[in-house]
Amino acid sequence: MRRGEAAIARESEPAMALSPEEIQRYKRHLLLHDIGGQGQASLKAARVLVVGAGGLGSPVLLYLAAAGVGTLGIIDDDRVSLDNLQRQVVHTTESVGVSKVESARQTIARLNPHVVVEAHDFRLDATNARDLISRYDIVADGSDNFATRYLVSDACYFAGRTLVHAAVGPFDGYLTTLKPFARGDDGTPYPSYRCIFPEAPPPGTVPNCSEVGVLGSVVGVIGTLQATEVIKEITGAGESLAGRLMLYDAKEPRFETVRVAWDPDNPLTGLNPTILDVTVPAETE
């Protein structure tokens, strides 16, 4: 079993005690051999930043809050609209017009009052990404555009933070765990986002869900898997998804996992890097 960096970092720290109410709440976790009391204490001590409180961010936030992650940061500058509700299940009809971070904060408070929510009602950009991400142990990216995905990935690399990344299409999706600052068993670095996607597609060539639609439950499947990978990284349960890309096709239906490798020519973590700080790629602006 490969332990997650967040779990390793806390092995020398005092375990955070669980209250009697928390012990009852997380009873099913405590029964799991790979979680148990130590894993639950690690979840309570963890700080996770979720980028986007939309389709992917909704199940991520709900399941991480239910699992007992102690601090959840949420960054999103959008407001809830009626057409969000078909897939963005952290929000309700009464939330229409409310900021997404505030709507999510209210839902999480009702779900689990033991979770601290840090709401960031602004847009992530090159001026704030590295500082904000550095305040958290692990990041879950549920953004819906390539500029933000490259930005989050680069900032996580420079901050030395594990990133669980996911994206969806109309009836499909994928996810992976990115830790390019670390090395695999063979001694080579784990791949970065730029190893998997060297360049963003030209503007207008990849339609978004507002143009082609998306099946709401598919977003739920991928977001739930994303939350699971975050929990695994925090607790050290199971094997990390780093170095692999999990693909889901709802129409078939089919899951597939493929190996992805470090690209020594990539501009961020390659042998001759040219990206030396956080920036937004010109072709995606």
DATA-V87791 format. One record per residue. RES is the residue in one small letter. PHI is phi in radians with two decimals (999 if undefined). OMEGA is omega in whole degrees, -180 to 180 (* if undefined). Layout:
BEGIN
res=RES phi=PHI omega=OMEGA
res=RES phi=PHI omega=OMEGA
END
This chain:
BEGIN
res=m phi=999 omega=179
res=r phi=-1.61 omega=-177
res=r phi=-1.45 omega=179
res=g phi=-1.29 omega=-179
res=e phi=-1.06 omega=-180
res=a phi=-1.09 omega=179
res=a phi=-1.18 omega=-180
res=i phi=-1.09 omega=-177
res=a phi=-1.09 omega=-176
res=r phi=-1.69 omega=-177
res=e phi=-1.07 omega=-179
res=s phi=-1.60 omega=180
res=e phi=-1.63 omega=177
res=p phi=-1.09 omega=179
res=a phi=-1.17 omega=177
res=m phi=-1.40 omega=-176
res=a phi=-1.17 omega=176
res=l phi=-1.66 omega=177
res=s phi=-1.30 omega=177
res=p phi=-0.96 omega=180
res=e phi=-1.18 omega=178
res=e phi=-1.18 omega=178
res=i phi=-1.05 omega=178
res=q phi=-1.19 omega=-178
res=r phi=-1.07 omega=-174
res=y phi=-1.76 omega=-175
res=k phi=-0.94 omega=-177
res=r phi=-1.20 omega=173
res=h phi=-1.22 omega=-176
res=l phi=-1.13 omega=179
res=l phi=-1.38 omega=-178
res=l phi=-1.35 omega=-179
res=h phi=-1.03 omega=-176
res=d phi=-1.47 omega=176
res=i phi=-2.01 omega=177
res=g phi=1.06 omega=-178
res=g phi=-1.14 omega=-179
res=q phi=-1.16 omega=179
res=g phi=-1.12 omega=179
res=q phi=-1.16 omega=176
res=a phi=-1.12 omega=177
res=s phi=-1.15 omega=176
res=l phi=-1.09 omega=-180
res=k phi=-1.12 omega=-178
res=a phi=-1.44 omega=-171
res=a phi=-1.30 omega=173
res=r phi=-2.12 omega=-176
res=v phi=-2.10 omega=175
res=l phi=-1.77 omega=177
res=v phi=-1.89 omega=-180
res=v phi=-1.60 omega=-179
res=g phi=1.73 omega=177
res=a phi=-1.91 omega=-178
res=g phi=-1.89 omega=-175
res=g phi=-1.09 omega=178
res=l phi=-1.33 omega=-178
res=g phi=-1.06 omega=-178
res=s phi=-1.05 omega=179
res=p phi=-1.15 omega=177
res=v phi=-1.04 omega=-179
res=l phi=-1.12 omega=-178
res=l phi=-1.11 omega=-177
res=y phi=-1.33 omega=176
res=l phi=-1.22 omega=177
res=a phi=-1.15 omega=179
res=a phi=-1.10 omega=-180
res=a phi=-1.31 omega=177
res=g phi=1.67 omega=173
res=v phi=-1.08 omega=-170
res=g phi=-1.14 omega=-179
res=t phi=-2.34 omega=177
res=l phi=-2.01 omega=171
res=g phi=-1.63 omega=179
res=i phi=-2.25 omega=175
res=i phi=-2.10 omega=180
res=d phi=-2.99 omega=-180
res=d phi=-1.84 omega=-176
res=d phi=-1.62 omega=175
res=r phi=-1.97 omega=-179
res=v phi=-1.25 omega=174
res=s phi=-2.11 omega=-174
res=l phi=-1.06 omega=-178
res=d phi=-1.35 omega=172
res=n phi=-1.32 omega=-164
res=l phi=-1.25 omega=179
res=q phi=-1.18 omega=-177
res=r phi=-2.46 omega=-175
res=q phi=-1.63 omega=-165
res=v phi=-1.34 omega=175
res=v phi=-1.37 omega=-179
res=h phi=-1.88 omega=179
res=t phi=-2.20 omega=179
res=t phi=-1.01 omega=180
res=e phi=-1.18 omega=-178
res=s phi=-1.52 omega=-178
res=v phi=-0.98 omega=-178
res=g phi=1.64 omega=-180
res=v phi=-1.51 omega=176
res=s phi=-1.06 omega=-177
res=k phi=-1.11 omega=-179
res=v phi=-1.19 omega=179
res=e phi=-1.26 omega=177
res=s phi=-1.05 omega=179
res=a phi=-1.11 omega=180
res=r phi=-1.05 omega=-180
res=q phi=-1.13 omega=179
res=t phi=-1.12 omega=-180
res=i phi=-1.12 omega=179
res=a phi=-1.07 omega=178
res=r phi=-1.28 omega=-178
res=l phi=-1.31 omega=-176
res=n phi=-2.64 omega=-178
res=p phi=-1.20 omega=179
res=h phi=-1.41 omega=-178
res=v phi=-1.61 omega=174
res=v phi=-1.57 omega=179
res=v phi=-1.91 omega=175
res=e phi=-1.90 omega=-174
res=a phi=-1.61 omega=180
res=h phi=-2.04 omega=-174
res=d phi=-1.57 omega=177
res=f phi=-2.69 omega=-177
res=r phi=-1.53 omega=175
res=l phi=-1.25 omega=177
res=d phi=-2.55 omega=-174
res=a phi=-1.16 omega=-179
res=t phi=-1.46 omega=-175
res=n phi=-2.16 omega=-171
res=a phi=-1.08 omega=-175
res=r phi=-1.13 omega=-180
res=d phi=-1.16 omega=-178
res=l phi=-1.13 omega=-178
res=i phi=-1.10 omega=180
res=s phi=-1.11 omega=-179
res=r phi=-1.43 omega=-176
res=y phi=-2.12 omega=-179
res=d phi=-1.45 omega=-173
res=i phi=-2.67 omega=-176
res=v phi=-2.17 omega=172
res=a phi=-2.01 omega=-177
res=d phi=-1.74 omega=176
res=g phi=-2.07 omega=-178
res=s phi=-1.22 omega=-173
res=d phi=-2.08 omega=178
res=n phi=-2.53 omega=-174
res=f phi=-1.21 omega=-180
res=a phi=-1.03 omega=-180
res=t phi=-1.20 omega=-179
res=r phi=-1.10 omega=177
res=y phi=-1.13 omega=180
res=l phi=-1.06 omega=-179
res=v phi=-1.09 omega=-179
res=s phi=-1.07 omega=-180
res=d phi=-1.11 omega=-179
res=a phi=-1.12 omega=177
res=c phi=-1.12 omega=178
res=y phi=-1.09 omega=-178
res=f phi=-1.17 omega=179
res=a phi=-1.51 omega=-178
res=g phi=1.20 omega=-178
res=r phi=-2.00 omega=176
res=t phi=-1.21 omega=180
res=l phi=-2.10 omega=171
res=v phi=-1.79 omega=-172
res=h phi=-1.89 omega=177
res=a phi=-2.58 omega=176
res=a phi=-2.67 omega=-178
res=v phi=-2.33 omega=170
res=g phi=-2.05 omega=-177
res=p phi=-1.00 omega=-179
res=f phi=-2.31 omega=-175
res=d phi=-2.64 omega=178
res=g phi=-2.97 omega=178
res=y phi=-2.62 omega=174
res=l phi=-2.66 omega=177
res=t phi=-2.73 omega=174
res=t phi=-1.95 omega=-175
res=l phi=-2.02 omega=175
res=k phi=-2.50 omega=-174
res=p phi=-1.20 omega=176
res=f phi=-1.41 omega=-179
res=a phi=-1.94 omega=-178
res=r phi=-2.12 omega=178
res=g phi=-1.41 omega=-178
res=d phi=-1.10 omega=-179
res=d phi=-1.52 omega=177
res=g phi=1.59 omega=178
res=t phi=-1.55 omega=180
res=p phi=-1.10 omega=170
res=y phi=-1.19 omega=-179
res=p phi=-1.21 omega=172
res=s phi=-1.74 omega=176
res=y phi=-1.03 omega=-179
res=r phi=-1.27 omega=173
res=c phi=-1.25 omega=-178
res=i phi=-1.46 omega=-180
res=f phi=-2.21 omega=-175
res=p phi=-1.02 omega=-179
res=e phi=-2.43 omega=174
res=a phi=-1.27 omega=177
res=p phi=-1.13 omega=178
res=p phi=-0.99 omega=179
res=p phi=-0.94 omega=177
res=g phi=1.57 omega=-177
res=t phi=-1.55 omega=177
res=v phi=-2.03 omega=-178
res=p phi=-1.20 omega=178
res=n phi=-1.65 omega=-173
res=c phi=-1.17 omega=178
res=s phi=-1.22 omega=-179
res=e phi=-1.74 omega=-175
res=v phi=-2.06 omega=-180
res=g phi=1.51 omega=178
res=v phi=-2.75 omega=177
res=l phi=-1.34 omega=-173
res=g phi=-0.99 omega=-177
res=s phi=-1.19 omega=175
res=v phi=-1.12 omega=177
res=v phi=-1.06 omega=178
res=g phi=-1.13 omega=178
res=v phi=-1.06 omega=-177
res=i phi=-1.18 omega=179
res=g phi=-1.11 omega=178
res=t phi=-1.18 omega=175
res=l phi=-1.08 omega=179
res=q phi=-1.10 omega=177
res=a phi=-1.08 omega=179
res=t phi=-1.08 omega=-180
res=e phi=-1.18 omega=175
res=v phi=-1.10 omega=180
res=i phi=-1.08 omega=178
res=k phi=-1.09 omega=180
res=e phi=-1.14 omega=-180
res=i phi=-1.23 omega=-173
res=t phi=-1.63 omega=-175
res=g phi=1.42 omega=-180
res=a phi=-1.30 omega=175
res=g phi=1.20 omega=-177
res=e phi=-1.94 omega=-179
res=s phi=-1.13 omega=176
res=l phi=-1.50 omega=179
res=a phi=-1.02 omega=-179
res=g phi=1.47 omega=179
res=r phi=-2.41 omega=179
res=l phi=-2.11 omega=179
res=m phi=-1.69 omega=-178
res=l phi=-1.98 omega=179
res=y phi=-2.27 omega=176
res=d phi=-2.09 omega=-176
res=a phi=-1.29 omega=-177
res=k phi=-1.26 omega=-174
res=e phi=-1.10 omega=-10
res=p phi=-1.48 omega=-174
res=r phi=-2.77 omega=167
res=f phi=-1.89 omega=176
res=e phi=-2.54 omega=177
res=t phi=-2.11 omega=-179
res=v phi=-2.11 omega=176
res=r phi=-1.35 omega=173
res=v phi=-2.21 omega=-172
res=a phi=-2.11 omega=174
res=w phi=-1.13 omega=177
res=d phi=-1.79 omega=-178
res=p phi=-1.12 omega=179
res=d phi=-1.72 omega=-177
res=n phi=-1.21 omega=-171
res=p phi=-1.35 omega=-178
res=l phi=-1.74 omega=-174
res=t phi=-2.11 omega=-179
res=g phi=-1.34 omega=-177
res=l phi=-1.21 omega=179
res=n phi=-2.28 omega=-174
res=p phi=-1.14 omega=176
res=t phi=-1.99 omega=175
res=i phi=-1.66 omega=-173
res=l phi=-1.94 omega=177
res=d phi=-2.75 omega=-179
res=v phi=-1.24 omega=178
res=t phi=-2.66 omega=175
res=v phi=-1.81 omega=-179
res=p phi=-0.95 omega=-176
res=a phi=-1.01 omega=-175
res=e phi=-1.28 omega=-179
res=t phi=-1.91 omega=-177
res=e phi=-1.25 omega=*
END
